[in-house]
Amino acid sequence: MSGLAERLAAVDAQIADAARAAGRDAGEITRIVVTKFHPAALVRELHGLGVVDVGENRQQELVAKAEELAPLGLRWHFIGQLQTKKARAVRRVASAVHSVDRDRLVDALEAAAEPGESPLDVLVQINLTDDPARGGVAPDGIEALAERIAAAPSLALRGVMAVAPLGEAPAAAFERLAGYAARVRSVEPHATWISAGMSADLVEAIACGATHLRIGSAITGPRDARG
Ligand SMILES: *Cc1c(COP(=O)(O)O)cnc(C)c1O
């Protein structure tokens, strides 16, 4: 096996073990491979290993790779901070946008819908830190943002997304996230996705109910410092 195949298999085994330990079915967990800063050739190799869900955090890189690899039929998840003026370009190629954190972005994604286009899956990104500069809506704004998404005909509210803060045990942060996820479900009962868990904290995320993991370096290998 190549290094990539070995790392992918090792992560999948870790996911299976963590699911078993949590009394969960690993089949209900989607493993998204975050390919940011890696070339399209690596994404092609992942596709050859059976990967279907891939994640990117920068609009330009997402669009370039998604266009180059369009024939592969991958599902592209956008997980980065998104400027409203880039909403249209992201909507054209993404299956899901995990990082919806403000009304203006909801409106921009809604306005970018083409007539007859199927709804775009979106998640409310929640800021688990006290630092407003981090991406995500503050917890006291969750319901209002969820309601705005639920009222947008071309958007499908799927759930919540968050990144565990530095300097706090991820399990504690993900426990809070599970409570926020329930608040979003009080607005939209079908919004059952919890996008949480990266290379370093996927076990804790699974224990707290994550349905979508965003795994980068543990699978792709190291990327440069920008990531
Ligand atoms: C880069 C990134 C990931 C993956 O991080 P790793 O530590 O490489 O697994 C997950 N989520 C977001 C939002 C990211 O930007």
The ligand as an ORCA input file, in Angstrom:
! r2SCAN-3c Opt
* xyz 0 1
  C      -7.732     22.205      7.901
  C      -9.060     21.998      8.528
  C      -9.427     20.729      8.995
  C      -8.503     19.528      8.988
  O      -7.499     19.704      9.934
  P      -6.419     18.555     10.277
  O      -5.896     18.919     11.602
  O      -5.390     18.608      9.196
  O      -7.142     17.251     10.287
  C     -10.702     20.600      9.534
  N     -11.563     21.643      9.598
  C     -11.234     22.869      9.167
  C     -12.228     23.974      9.287
  C      -9.976     23.083      8.615
  O      -9.660     24.314      8.176
*
